[in-house]
Amino acid sequence: MSYAAFATSASADAPAWMHAAAMAALPAHDEKTDAVLVYAEDVTTVQPNGKIKNLRRRVFKILRPDGRWYGLVHAYFDSETKITGMRGWCIPSSGKDYEIKDKEAIEASPTDIENGALATDFRIKYMRIPASDPGNVVGYEVEQEDRPYVFEVNWDPQENIPVREARYTLQLPPGWEYRAVWVNHAEVAPTISGSQHQWVMTDLPAVKFEPDMPPWRGVAARMVVALFPPSGGAQKGFETWRDMGLWYADLTRGRRDASAEIKQKVAQLTSASQTQEEKMHALANFMQRDIRYVGIWLGIGGWQPHSATDVFSHSFGDCKDKATLLSSMLHEIGVESYYVLINTERGVVTRDMPPQKHFNHAILAIQLRKGTTDSSLVATREHPTLGSILFFDPTDQTTPFGQLRGAMQANFGLLVGPEGGELVELPQLPTAMNGIRRAGRFSLSPNGTLSGDVNEIRMGDRARQQRRALLDVAREADRIKPIETLLAGSLSSFQITKASVTNLKQNDLALKFDYSLVADSYAKTAGNLLLVRPRFIGKKSSDLLETKEPRKYSVEFDGPSRDVDTFEITLPAGYEVDDLPPPVNVDYSFASYHSKTEVNGNTLKYTRTFEVKELSVPLNKVEELKKLYRVIAGDERNTAVLKPAGR
């Protein structure tokens, strides 16, 4: 939103608390820091009737031009949350204070909701603090009222800029209790005065973005506070994951009951299937192909699914709706399944975290019969009471039934089983389930022109990502864009003479690209020699660790993978090999890389395999990953030397 959309307020004195913060020393920071958070205060006041009042205060010192965005105040609200006050101030380095009041704020629909929504009561309120310029201090105060469905509060004291002082105050009515658990930080003890509990933290370092780092909530300090009213009841905070599972099971009670129309559809879809596994495949394919993803989030609808009957009759729903309908249909063929709440960013929820509502997605755990031998059902895990269970995401339209995309693998989800909730780790699939097998056969002319054919077979996420992009392409000619992008990253000049895509809409089959091309001046001349790069196309190296500043966080891979390249180049008549690049064999616990260049008659053959075995590279192994990428980069640049035969 443009700054010009906001009015500039008249002068008015900033409050005393903001002036006091403006006089404080700044936290440690470097010359690249856009702003610092001088003071942060959050106050949660719980009323006897369960209504919660929240007060949020922030004071920033703007240091660089890009820090102006810290003068943009926003607050989210919905039908259960009311913003009762919003004010902002600026204390300029010289001159009088500025103020902007609640009446000058703008309400709008947020633009960052994943996948969009057909209907939602989620709104955002904006205001811009005038004169948010370098050297000035800006601050704001937001008051909100909330009537939560579950009594859980989160305090996030850490930011992506340095924080000098952060305070959190919890005010409870008589008889109420709380439990506070720290995540990504050692426990901080509160100061207690009657029914008031206050936590204070100072000099918090910035959580700065790094490529391929863990998600924000996986590294930033956070305190999760569960609240317990004296009467107990379903609205209390979660003491255990079992409690959260029972809460969600109550929300979904009766939602999976099948209508006569659902039963009829199940019979129709499975009539040609011979086995229970074939029936499961048929129902999953229907869910992926015919039930559209559409979000409808109104009130508790952000958590509670619509009934299977409604989802089926409308042919659309969000993730939990699609899981509900598939679960209902599976039940009709004698297969039981259970909701799994999960976060689509691996690392937001981990094994040691307390029960909390930091889930943004719902999938299914499907109970397999004993002795199931379907080799395509690989995303399975043995459960002590449920036996073999298959994890499947009905919302994912391009991952085959029986598999999971990388973000789901080795991730933690809340399995809502018969006895309540249980935090479980989803399986990590074999590396061979995700990757590209690329084979090329080429002929090299004496003038250095290379021509030939390439065949690519993509599986797992490598296929899923391309399918998602290509299914939305309107023109057939645009379907070769991924090929053009790939070639442009490795070749200075090329022309595609023929290209085709196979199995685009068949998730259970590998996605195939077949193309022919001509690359002028591929081989470089050096006197009477020809220099040929055996690695024709495809880049596995990375410069993400080639930075001046030391790495602070682990490196996260999207998922396990195994890519294999095989390129054969027929030598031009009258030439023979004078020198070959050395073989490469590097093997670490998290990844390996092997390549070899050899000569078979008049053919130069290059093969390589790059395998990602672990999904996270911890800090103490980052230097090994840097070495690996450097070795790969060297191998990708290496050339074979051809000389005139007989010389």
ZATOR-545025 format. One record per residue (C-alpha): residue in three letters; x, y, z. Coordinates in pm, whole numbers, plus 50000, padded with zeros to 5 digits. Example, Ala and Ser with C-alpha at 12.3 -4.5 7.8 and 13.67 -1.06 7.14 Angstrom:
BEGIN
ALA512304955050780 SER513674989450714 
//
This chain:
BEGIN
MET500005000050000 SER501345034449910 TYR502325057950189 ALA500335084650007 ALA497125066650104 PHE497525079250461 ALA496835114050588 THR499495133150780 SER498435143451130 ALA498995175651314 SER501545179451591 ALA500755164151928 ASP502975152852214 ALA503955116252223 PRO503205098852558 ALA505715098052842 TRP506455060852800 MET507515066952442 HIS509715096652530 ALA511385075952803 ALA512145048452551 ALA513415073752295 MET516045085352545 ALA517385050252608 ALA520625037352460 LEU520235017552137 PRO520844979852132 ALA523934966551956 HIS523554967551579 ASP525614969251259 GLU525694995150984 LYS523214975450772 THR520444976551033 ASP517414996050905 ALA515865001851247 VAL516024990051606 LEU513164981851842 VAL513915002952147 TYR510904992552352 ALA508214965852321 GLU505424960852572 ASP502584935552557 VAL499904933752825 THR497294906052840 THR494424912053080 VAL492054882853129 GLN488574891353255 PRO486454867353467 ASN484054861253177 GLY486914848852955 LYS487244879952743 ILE490854890352689 LYS492174925552645 ASN495554930152476 LEU497694961252472 ARG500634963452230 ARG503204991652240 ARG506264995652019 VAL508975022151987 PHE511395021251691 LYS514435042151606 ILE514675045351227 LEU518285042751109 ARG518155038350731 PRO515665047250453 ASP514335011550433 GLY513435014350801 ARG510515036750711 TRP508285006050692 TYR508455003051070 GLY506235033551074 LEU503475013150909 VAL501235000351189 HIS498864971251130 ALA496624948751335 TYR494534918651230 PHE490994912751354 ASP487884892151281 SER484344887351410 GLU485674876051749 THR488364902751779 LYS487754939951817 ILE490324967751783 THR489334993152047 GLY492175017551993 MET495065025251757 ARG497365055451785 GLY500805063851655 TRP503425090651719 CYS506675103651581 ILE509395120651784 PRO511545137751521 SER515235144551574 SER514285181351572 GLY510955199051591 LYS507595189751741 ASP506055155451787 TYR503485141851541 GLU500425120651620 ILE498085099451410 LYS494775088251559 ASP492465058451518 LYS490075077251288 GLU492855080951030 ALA493455043351003 ILE492325022950701 GLU490594989050707 ALA491144963550430 SER491244926650349 PRO494724911550394 THR496544901750075 ASP498804875050225 ILE496274847050288 GLU497574814750135 ASN495594802349832 GLY493024829849878 ALA489574825850027 LEU486034826549895 ALA484734841350218 THR486514852650534 ASP485904877150816 PHE489644882250856 ARG490494919250826 ILE493464942150876 LYS493684977951003 TYR496535000350883 MET497935033950973 ARG501135051550874 ILE503025072251128 PRO504095105150969 ALA507785114450935 SER509045078550974 ASP512445089750849 PRO516035080850944 GLY517025096951272 ASN513445098651401 VAL511685077451661 VAL508245062751588 GLY505915044151818 TYR502385031551845 GLU499795016652076 VAL497124991451974 GLU494334979052204 GLN492294948352115 GLU489584926952273 ASP489364889952201 ARG487084861452296 PRO489254831452206 TYR488064796452128 VAL490994782752329 PHE492814801152606 GLU496284802352457 VAL498514833052428 ASN501884836352254 TRP504584861852328 ASP507174867452055 PRO509854890352200 GLN512404885451922 GLU512314903951588 ASN514264905951263 ILE515904937351404 PRO517704941451740 VAL515474946452047 ARG516664966752345 GLU513834958552587 ALA510754936452561 ARG508124932752835 TYR505154909852869 THR502584913453146 LEU499844888153225 GLN497014899553451 LEU494734871453571 PRO491434873053764 PRO491084853954092 GLY491104816154056 TRP492734815553712 GLU496024797453652 TYR498524796153369 ARG501374775153235 ALA504224791753041 VAL506604771552823 TRP509564786352637 VAL510494777252281 ASN513914784452125 HIS515104801352443 ALA516004793052800 GLU513214798453050 VAL512834833953180 ALA511314837053527 PRO508584862953579 THR508304889453847 ILE505074883354039 SER503024910154210 GLY499664896954328 SER497824884154021 GLN500204901853785 HIS503084883053621 GLN505704901553420 TRP508574889253202 VAL511374912453087 MET514064905652826 THR516814929152710 ASP519304931352423 LEU517774904952200 PRO519734899751876 ALA517984901851540 VAL516824870351366 LYS518244879351026 PHE517114861850711 GLU519444836250558 PRO518704816050243 ASP517364781250319 MET517214788150693 PRO514624771950924 PRO511244789450949 TRP510974820151169 ARG508994802551440 GLY511564774851441 VAL514384797951558 ALA512904829351721 ALA512334830552097 ARG508714824752193 MET506714818852511 VAL503514798452486 VAL501054805952767 ALA498114782752835 LEU495354797553052 PHE493094777553282 PRO489834792053424 PRO488714780053765 SER485744761253616 GLY487854742153362 GLY485864732053056 ALA486624727952688 GLN487804763852650 LYS490834760052876 GLY494384760052743 PHE496054727652639 GLU498124709652898 THR498994680852664 TRP498764672252296 ARG496064647452398 ASP493974676952521 MET494304694752190 GLY493324663152005 LEU490204659252218 TRP489324695652150 TYR489654690751776 ALA487804657551782 ASP484884675551945 LEU484944702151671 THR484754675251400 ARG482184652851564 GLY479564641551311 ARG481204660451025 ARG482264628650844 ASP478814612650836 ALA478094601450479 SER474934611350293 ALA473144588350049 GLU474744608149763 ILE478234602549904 LYS477604565249941 GLN476344563449585 LYS479414581849456 VAL481744558749645 ALA480054528449490 GLN480364544049145 LEU484044553249183 THR485104519449320 SER482924496349108 ALA485804486648877 SER488354482149158 GLN489424447149254 THR491224454349582 GLN490794477949874 GLU494014495649773 GLU492634502049424 LYS489484516549579 MET491584539749796 HIS493454551749488 ALA490174558649308 LEU488764579249596 ALA492004598949639 ASN492124606649267 PHE488554619449281 MET489444641949574 GLN492464656449393 ARG490764660149056 ASP487134669449125 ILE487004687249462 ARG488444722249429 TYR490344739949701 VAL488414770449825 GLY488814786250168 ILE485784797250370 TRP486994810050706 LEU484324825750921 GLY484684824851298 ILE485444789851425 GLY485434779051058 GLY489154785951062 TRP489414753551262 GLN486144734751223 PRO485554716550893 HIS482294717950703 SER480324685850688 ALA481254659950428 THR477744663750284 ASP478234701150225 VAL481704696750076 PHE480454669749839 SER477394689049727 HIS479394720749656 SER482454702349512 PHE484854725349697 GLY486394730950037 ASP489614739350216 CYS492204714750346 LYS490234702650648 ASP487064700450435 LYS488774678850175 ALA490234656850451 THR486744653550600 LEU485124642550274 LEU487864617750189 SER487714603350540 SER483944599150500 MET484344581650165 LEU487124558850293 HIS484894548150579 GLU482344535950324 ILE484884510650189 GLY485864499150538 VAL488954520650580 GLU489354542550890 SER491314575050882 TYR492244602651123 TYR492864639951097 VAL496474651551116 LEU497014688751188 ILE500364700651056 ASN502304731950963 THR503384733950600 GLU506784747450712 ARG508864719450857 GLY510414731251183 VAL507624753551313 VAL506444724851534 THR509074701151671 ARG509204671451904 ASP510024691752216 MET507474719752171 PRO504474723852401 PRO500924718852271 GLN499914749252067 LYS497764759751773 HIS500624766651533 PHE499154744551261 ASN497964757950926 HIS497034726550737 ALA495094693850772 ILE495834660250610 LEU494874624050680 ALA496444593750844 ILE494844563550673 GLN494814530250854 LEU496054502550623 ARG494904466950652 LYS497344440850773 GLY499404425950494 THR499004454950250 THR501534449549972 ASP500894479549745 SER504444492149677 SER503164526849579 LEU502074533949938 VAL505444545750068 ALA504454574450303 THR503704550150584 ARG504654546350948 GLU503964519751207 HIS501824531251496 PRO501784511651825 THR497974508651835 LEU496744517751486 GLY499194495851299 SER500434507250960 ILE499174542150872 LEU499544560750544 PHE499854598650546 PHE498154616250256 ASP497384652550172 PRO494044654449985 THR494654691349908 ASP497854684349715 GLN496674679849357 THR500004669349207 THR501514644649455 PRO500494608449389 PHE498424589749646 GLY500874570949866 GLN503524598449869 LEU504134631450050 ARG505744663349927 GLY509034673350086 ALA507624699050330 MET505464672150491 GLN508254646550528 ALA509974643350867 ASN507564670350985 PHE505564668251307 GLY501784667451308 LEU499004662651559 LEU497324629151496 VAL493754631451623 GLY493144595251714 PRO490484576451909 GLU492104585352244 GLY492854621852172 GLY495854639452020 GLU499364626651971 LEU502324644651817 VAL503804621651554 GLU506664624551308 LEU505714618350948 PRO507954595250743 GLN510864606050529 LEU510644589950186 PRO513564572650011 THR515754596149805 ALA514904577149486 MET511244588549518 ASN512194624449432 GLY514564634849159 ILE515414639648794 ARG516924613148571 ARG518314632048274 ALA519944615147976 GLY521334632347667 ARG522894619647345 PHE524734645147132 SER527024649246835 LEU529814675246830 SER530914691046504 PRO534504702746434 ASN533364739046466 GLY532104732946822 THR528344730246752 LEU526544704746967 SER523224689046865 GLY521164660747007 ASP518314648547222 VAL517564649747593 ASN515134628347791 GLU514124639048144 ILE512144618048389 ARG510924637548693 MET509544621449009 GLY508244633049345 ASP508564670249418 ARG510594675449101 ALA507494664548906 ARG505014681249140 GLN506564715749107 GLN506544714148727 ARG503014700348713 ARG501684728548930 ALA503264754248699 LEU502354737748369 LEU498744729348451 ASP497984766448466 VAL499614773748129 ALA497094784547868 ARG499214781347553 GLU500774748547450 ALA503894766947332 ASP504514779647687 ARG504834744247820 ILE508504743447716 LYS509344773947931 PRO510924752248204 ILE513184736647942 GLU514194770647809 THR514964782848163 LEU517064751748234 LEU519054755247912 ALA519574792647957 GLY521264785748289 SER523924763948127 LEU524244774547761 SER525124808247608 SER523374799647283 PHE520834773047192 GLN517814765446977 ILE515114740447069 THR514054721746756 LYS511504698446913 ALA509914694047258 SER507124674547428 VAL505704668647773 THR504244634947876 ASN502074624348172 LEU501314660048275 LYS497924651248427 GLN498784616348548 ASN500154620248899 ASP500904583448942 LEU503294583648645 ALA506634601148610 LEU506564634748433 LYS508624633848114 PHE510284660547903 ASP511734651047565 TYR513464677547359 SER516004682247082 LEU518324711847049 VAL521304727446879 ALA523924747047077 ASP526324768146869 SER529884773046992 TYR529424747947272 ALA533014735947242 LYS535674763147262 THR538784763547045 ALA542314768047180 GLY544724766046891 ASN544034732646726 LEU542334719247040 LEU538644717447133 LEU537604722647496 VAL534364704547580 ARG532414706347906 PRO531104670847976 ARG528434684048214 PHE526074696347947 ILE523204711848147 GLY521894713548503 LYS523374730648808 LYS523774713749145 SER526234738049301 SER525164767949508 ASP526754800049635 LEU524364804449929 LEU527244799350176 GLU529684822149994 THR529034851750223 LYS531294874150429 GLU529214870050743 PRO529284836450923 ARG526204814650899 LYS523904816151204 TYR521334789551124 SER521204754650982 VAL520634748950610 GLU517294732550531 PHE516634711650219 ASP513164709250067 GLY513214671350085 PRO515314640450016 SER516274636849650 ARG518454618149405 ASP519324633949070 VAL521204614748799 ASP522684629248479 THR524104608948190 PHE525454627447886 GLU527074611047585 ILE528864632247324 THR530004617046997 LEU533354632546905 PRO533834650046572 ALA535644630446302 GLY539384635046320 TYR539524642246694 GLU540474621546996 VAL540594627847370 ASP543784643347501 ASP542734649547863 LEU539764641548086 PRO538484657748409 PRO539204637048719 PRO536424617048884 VAL534744632049190 ASN533594612249493 VAL532394632049793 ASP530174616650057 TYR528874633950369 SER526154622650607 PHE523714648250463 ALA524554645750090 SER526844629649837 TYR528124637549489 HIS529774614049242 SER530824621148885 LYS532944604148621 THR534044612348267 GLU535234584048043 VAL535764575447677 ASN534054546547501 GLY535364544947144 ASN534544578646987 THR532064588047262 LEU532704610147562 LYS530474598747848 TYR529764618648164 THR527704605448457 ARG526954620948793 THR524694615449091 PHE523744641349353 GLU521874627849654 VAL520364647049948 LYS520034622350235 GLU519284644450537 LEU516874673750544 SER518894696650768 VAL522584705550782 PRO523424717951134 LEU525814746951190 ASN528694724051281 LYS528484708350933 VAL527874739550725 GLU531564741750629 GLU531304706450491 LEU528324717150281 LYS530294747150153 LYS533144723950052 LEU530684700949879 TYR529174729249677 ARG532644741449580 VAL533634706649463 ILE530434704349258 ALA531024738849107 GLY534524728549003 ASP533264696548846 GLU530544715348658 ARG533184738548505 ASN535694711648414 THR536454705148047 ALA537734676147842 VAL540444684247587 LEU540144670847232 LYS543074671146989 PRO543434662146624 ALA543834624346596 GLY547374611646566 ARG549064642746710 
//
